[in-house]
Structures are given as structure tokens and as C-alpha cells.
């Protein structure tokens, strides 16, 4: 699903990624761990095409995205990659259902189709009774489940999560952790998770440890 080869990234004179290479198989759940400053989030942003690498090669789902221009890259990102962050970034003026539908509407998919799919995803998240609720009426765990549903609405090849449970209490954290593996079982989802949570990291099929810009 992913093949990254010799990825390098610097900010000024600080070399953040020092020739990172990795492969992720379809349907695999992979965690990336390491101390703050190890380069985990920078690597995730490059894998998600949110940040440009200085050099290297990146292939996702058979497409060499490192050769794409900005417009093609933006379209690929919207269609093929889903993102979940520590802070859910839901739009406060819209309902849970509307928040989930938004990326698909931006992709100009038919509204009726999108609404039906968004409802199915929210039901998968155990939120079928919260469709019309705005974010302020949802708990932290519910908000994060809405954000995960939103990330999945365009049926991405790849789901990327950056500290997805870092802002949750223990009960909601455990529910979110279990959810990633249920998504793999029910949707065949390939997922990469950057986390400081040892429990979540150890649940993954594979745990990748980074230190000083390298995989160790």
C-alpha cells in the first residue's frame, strides 16, 4: 500500500528525516512511536502528502505520488487518504452528519449517495442517534468518532492518525483504539498511527520506532 524510499526532510539546518524507508502492506495497522522530535509527525505528514519531502520517492496504492504536481496531489489526497488528528477539527456550525459528508461533497459526489454512506459510517461508529447533533452537544469520544467517519467518507486507501486518542479520557481512549482494528476487519482499512500511547502502539500489527530522524 505504501512504499517510501530514502525520505529526507530538513527545516533550515535541522535534518528531521535522515533517509527513512518503509513499506506498509494492504490492511495492515502500523504504529509509529518515539520521543518528541524523533520525526514521527513529519514522516506522517509526508506520507499523507501534506508536506513535501526534500528528496526520496513515495508510492501509495501503486501511484508514485512524489512525481505529482500540486493539483493532482490535492485531488489524490482528497480521494485516497483519510486523516485523523488529536483535535478533531469538526466544523461547529454543522451537525455530525454534515461534518462527515463534507469531504465527499467537496469531491462533488452525489448528495444522496454521500448522505446514505455517511449515515452508515456513523452507525458503524455507534452514533446513529447523534446524526443531527452539533459538536458542542457531543462528548470528546463522540467527536473523535465523527472525525474518523469523516476521514473514511471518500473510501480512502490509507487512514493516517496522529495521536488520535491523546486528548481523551481512558474509557474513550480504549474505545477509539478498538475502533481502528474493527475498521480493518469490517472495511479492510490500512492504517498508520503516530502515538505516544504504549497500549495502542502494542496493539498494532507492527510497531515502528523512530529516533533522531531514523527508523531504529
C-alpha positions as CSV (number, residue, x, y, z in Angstrom):
1,X,0.0,0.0,0.0
2,X,2.9,2.3,0.8
3,X,6.5,2.3,-0.3
4,X,8.7,5.2,1.0
5,X,12.3,5.2,-0.2
6,X,15.1,7.3,1.4
7,X,12.8,10.1,2.5
8,X,14.8,13.2,3.6
9,X,13.4,16.4,5.1
10,X,15.2,19.4,6.7
11,X,13.9,22.6,8.2
12,X,16.7,25.1,7.7
13,X,19.9,23.4,9.0
14,X,17.9,20.9,11.1
15,X,17.7,17.5,9.4
16,X,14.4,16.0,10.6
17,X,14.3,12.9,8.5
18,X,17.5,11.2,7.5
19,X,16.8,8.8,4.7
20,X,13.7,7.0,6.0
21,X,12.4,3.9,4.1
22,X,9.4,1.8,5.0
23,X,6.7,-0.4,3.4
24,X,3.2,-0.9,4.6
25,X,1.0,-3.8,3.3
26,X,-2.7,-3.5,2.5
27,X,-5.0,-3.9,5.5
28,X,-2.0,-3.5,7.9
29,X,-2.3,-1.4,11.1
30,X,1.1,0.1,11.8
31,X,2.1,2.3,14.8
32,X,5.0,4.7,14.8
33,X,6.5,5.6,18.2
34,X,9.4,7.6,19.5
35,X,10.3,10.6,21.7
36,X,9.2,14.1,20.8
37,X,11.4,15.4,18.0
38,X,12.1,12.0,16.5
39,X,10.4,12.9,13.2
40,X,7.2,10.9,13.6
41,X,4.7,13.6,12.7
42,X,6.9,15.0,9.9
43,X,7.0,11.5,8.4
44,X,3.2,11.1,8.7
45,X,2.7,14.5,7.0
46,X,4.9,13.4,4.1
47,X,3.2,10.0,3.8
48,X,-0.1,11.9,3.7
49,X,1.2,14.3,1.1
50,X,0.6,17.3,3.4
51,X,4.3,18.2,3.4
52,X,6.8,17.9,0.6
53,X,10.0,15.9,1.1
54,X,13.4,17.3,0.1
55,X,14.3,14.0,-1.6
56,X,13.2,10.5,-1.9
57,X,10.4,8.5,-3.5
58,X,6.8,7.8,-2.3
59,X,4.4,5.3,-3.8
60,X,0.9,4.9,-2.4
61,X,-1.6,2.3,-3.7
62,X,0.5,1.8,-6.9
63,X,0.8,5.5,-7.7
64,X,4.1,7.4,-7.5
65,X,2.7,10.5,-5.7
66,X,6.2,12.1,-5.3
67,X,6.0,12.9,-9.0
68,X,2.6,14.6,-8.9
69,X,2.0,18.4,-9.4
70,X,0.1,20.3,-6.7
71,X,-3.4,20.0,-8.3
72,X,-3.1,16.2,-8.9
73,X,-1.7,15.8,-5.4
74,X,-4.6,17.7,-3.8
75,X,-7.1,15.6,-5.7
76,X,-5.3,12.3,-4.8
77,X,-5.2,13.4,-1.1
78,X,-8.9,14.1,-1.0
79,X,-9.9,10.9,-2.6
80,X,-7.4,8.4,-1.3
81,X,-6.1,9.5,2.1
82,X,-8.1,10.0,5.3
83,X,-6.7,12.0,8.3
84,X,-7.5,11.8,12.0
85,X,-5.8,14.3,14.4
86,X,-5.6,14.6,18.1
87,X,-8.0,17.5,17.9
88,X,-11.0,16.6,15.8
89,X,-11.3,19.9,13.9
90,X,-15.1,19.5,13.4
91,X,-17.0,22.5,12.0
92,X,-19.0,23.7,15.0
93,X,-21.9,25.1,12.9
94,X,-22.7,21.8,11.2
95,X,-24.2,18.6,12.5
96,X,-22.3,15.3,12.9
97,X,-23.9,14.1,9.6
98,X,-23.0,17.3,7.7
99,X,-19.4,17.2,9.1
100,X,-18.9,13.6,7.8
101,X,-20.4,14.4,4.4
102,X,-18.2,17.5,3.8
103,X,-15.1,15.9,2.1
104,X,-17.3,13.9,-0.2
105,X,-19.3,17.0,-1.2
106,X,-16.0,18.8,-1.9
107,X,-15.2,15.9,-4.2
108,X,-18.5,16.5,-6.0
109,X,-20.0,13.2,-5.2
110,X,-23.9,12.9,-5.5
111,X,-25.5,14.3,-2.3
112,X,-28.0,11.4,-1.8
113,X,-25.2,8.8,-2.1
114,X,-23.0,10.7,0.3
115,X,-25.7,11.1,2.9
116,X,-26.5,7.4,2.8
117,X,-22.9,6.5,3.2
118,X,-22.3,9.0,6.0
119,X,-25.2,7.5,7.9
120,X,-23.8,4.0,7.5
121,X,-20.4,5.2,8.8
122,X,-21.9,7.0,11.8
123,X,-23.9,3.8,12.6
124,X,-20.6,1.8,12.4
125,X,-19.3,4.4,15.0
126,X,-22.3,3.7,17.2
127,X,-23.5,7.2,16.6
128,X,-26.8,6.6,14.7
129,X,-28.7,8.6,17.4
130,X,-26.3,11.6,17.1
131,X,-26.7,12.4,13.4
132,X,-28.3,15.8,14.0
133,X,-26.1,16.8,17.0
134,X,-23.6,19.6,16.6
135,X,-20.1,19.1,18.0
136,X,-20.9,21.1,21.2
137,X,-23.5,18.5,22.1
138,X,-21.2,15.5,21.7
139,X,-18.6,14.1,24.1
140,X,-14.9,14.1,23.3
141,X,-15.0,10.5,22.3
142,X,-18.1,11.0,20.1
143,X,-16.5,14.0,18.4
144,X,-13.4,11.9,17.6
145,X,-15.6,9.1,16.2
146,X,-17.3,11.6,13.9
147,X,-13.9,12.8,12.8
148,X,-12.9,9.2,12.0
149,X,-16.1,8.7,10.0
150,X,-15.3,11.9,8.1
151,X,-11.9,10.6,7.3
152,X,-13.5,7.4,5.8
153,X,-16.2,9.0,3.7
154,X,-14.3,9.0,0.5
155,X,-13.2,5.4,1.0
156,X,-9.5,6.2,1.3
157,X,-6.8,3.6,0.5
158,X,-5.0,4.9,3.6
159,X,-6.0,6.2,7.0
160,X,-3.4,8.3,8.9
161,X,-3.9,9.1,12.6
162,X,-1.7,11.5,14.6
163,X,-2.2,11.0,18.4
164,X,-5.9,10.1,17.8
165,X,-6.6,9.4,21.5
166,X,-4.2,11.9,23.1
167,X,-7.0,14.2,24.1
168,X,-9.4,11.6,25.5
169,X,-10.1,10.0,28.9
170,X,-9.3,6.3,29.4
171,X,-12.7,5.0,28.5
172,X,-13.0,6.9,25.3
173,X,-9.3,6.2,24.5
174,X,-9.9,2.4,24.7
175,X,-13.0,2.7,22.5
176,X,-11.1,4.6,19.8
177,X,-8.2,2.1,20.0
178,X,-10.5,-0.8,19.4
179,X,-12.3,1.0,16.6
180,X,-9.2,1.2,14.4
181,X,-9.0,-2.6,14.4
182,X,-12.7,-3.0,13.8
183,X,-12.3,-0.8,10.8
184,X,-9.6,-3.1,9.5
185,X,-11.9,-6.1,10.0
186,X,-15.0,-4.6,8.5
187,X,-13.6,-2.2,5.8
188,X,-10.2,-3.7,5.1
189,X,-8.7,-0.4,6.1
190,X,-4.9,0.2,6.0
191,X,-3.9,2.5,8.9
192,X,-0.8,4.2,10.2
193,X,-1.0,5.7,13.7
194,X,1.6,8.0,15.3
195,X,1.1,7.7,19.1
196,X,2.8,8.1,22.5
197,X,0.3,5.5,23.9
198,X,2.1,2.2,24.5
199,X,-1.1,0.3,24.7
200,X,-2.3,1.4,21.3
201,X,1.2,1.0,19.8
202,X,1.5,-2.6,21.0
203,X,-2.0,-3.5,19.6
204,X,-0.8,-2.8,16.1
205,X,0.4,-5.5,13.6
206,X,3.8,-3.8,13.6
207,X,5.4,-1.1,15.8
208,X,8.0,1.2,14.1
209,X,10.3,3.1,16.5
210,X,12.0,6.3,15.4
211,X,14.9,8.2,16.9
212,X,16.6,11.3,15.7
213,X,15.0,11.2,12.2
214,X,15.7,7.5,11.6
215,X,13.8,4.2,12.0
216,X,15.6,2.1,14.5
